[in-house]
Amino acid sequence: MDTGTNNPASYETAEPAIAGPEHHQGVPGLPACNPQPQRESRLEHGIFACLLLFAAALPHSKAVTEIAYSAAMALWVVNILAFRKRPLRQPLTLALFVFLLFSAISSALSPVPALSLDRMKSVGLLIISVLVAQNVRNMREVRILVSVLLVSTAVSIGYNGWLYTDGIGARITAVPPASILNSLGVQPGDIITAVDGRPIRNPAAFLRAIQQAGSTAPLRLQLARGEGLVKFGIRLDQAALINSGITQPGALALGQPPRAKGSLGYVVTYAEVLLQAALLTWGFLLSAVLAHKRWKWALFPLFGLMCVVMGLTATRASLLSLFVAGFVVFWLCTPRAVARVVALAALALAILGISFMVRRERGLGMIAPKDPGTEYRILMWEDGVRLAREHPLFGVGMDTIKARWQQLHIRAYERFPLRSHFHSTPIQLAAERGLLTLASWIWLMFLYLRLLFRLRPRIPPSDWFARGVCLGIVGSTLGFFTSSLVHYNLGDSEVQMLFWFLMGIAIALDRIISRQEPQPVSASG
């Protein structure tokens, strides 16, 4: 990919040429070739291959990303131990360690240490930022990793489009009171997803399955209901199914997902992952437009499709964070007052549009005090603040409320059957891990944003890709932080893996830019 820089080689790490063993063997006066650099190079290539798999799997699969980063971590440790390579010095290391340390102390002091220490596996994902920062060596690798992430996100967008156009089953539009389906508990809006174990994606496929089925054996229908697509099954013979009227014209419609969730399985998780990817794309789009690069014609529809799919998630906080963070990044790039005023007006219209769309899709406004979900969230916030006051230093311990909710008087658990978290990263940290851990998290975020804002003016104006990386990570970080005020996105493995990955890319980019900057010359030189 063209980066637009006049001297792209200045960003690359010079790799020494390595002669093969056959070049030295049998030649008098030449030492035998040392195979150690070759083995070290193979390990580095293996680490980078694992990071490529990690970036490709981020929008799709938690299991694959865990395998990829675990393999990369193992290879990196082998590389350090086998070749005695000292890790590179990098910023944010102390802040990351302090955050991890306070979380570990809180877990050790928890009244249910088994639960809290098990949750430390999720906290330990922050090592991804160190892994990426230490093993991304040049601008070429940054370009490849970020491009793979964006292409993989585009594939995820296409997958969602396929689900909405091809369907996920046959949706029942109406169930007459006298129908046998009504006596079996079937309701309007239920989606038939399989017949006799064979998946179906649309009404035509369902009708074909009915025609091909035998007339004697009962049919097993699998249905899905509600926003969560809760599955259940019914059994009835072919004649009874036909007599129910379900095969009549207009009785079925194309079944579509209630809310987009990709292949991650949970709508809020997918919205938070897509939030960071969309803002990364927005940074690239602005950089390409300012540099008059042709890539803008590919980035603009990609960003637009990401916004559409985010709208299909109908996740209020993520949508609002997308436009607020996108506006801030645009403000940074555009010093013109008129453009900023237009952007502010566009932000206001976007918020109104989000409110209208969420009300249409979910029957809720941006603020819905009578909604049970909102009531649950407010109760958790109030109890979280109370627990932070009662246990200020190290909190009550991670996941302790799930086992001791009665002793801790968690009112939302008493009123609702849901056993969830505090729905806010700052409140969750304060209640579970204490104010010291919350302070270390705020300190880490401050240092990270300071690094990003200091990095942006140091990037050469000719390198639009590097500037796009920086602007995109600024936007994704602001979006993540904004959404974290009302979402516990730091506790979601898929979301925080992407967050730590982008932090590692930012640290690596900072080192690469520092390497190509002119160094001061001493007086003696």
PyMOL commands that set and color helices and strands:
alter all, ss='L'
color gray80, all
select helices_A, chain A and resi 8-11+21-23+36-57+62-83+93-108+113-135+139-166+180-183+203-212+238-243+267-290+296-313+316-333+337-362+372-390+400-408+411-415+425-458+464-484+489-491+493-516
alter helices_A, ss='H'
color red, helices_A
select strands_A, chain A and resi 169-172+191-195+198-199+219-225+230-236+252-255
alter strands_A, ss='S'
color yellow, strands_A
deselect
rebuild
show_as cartoon
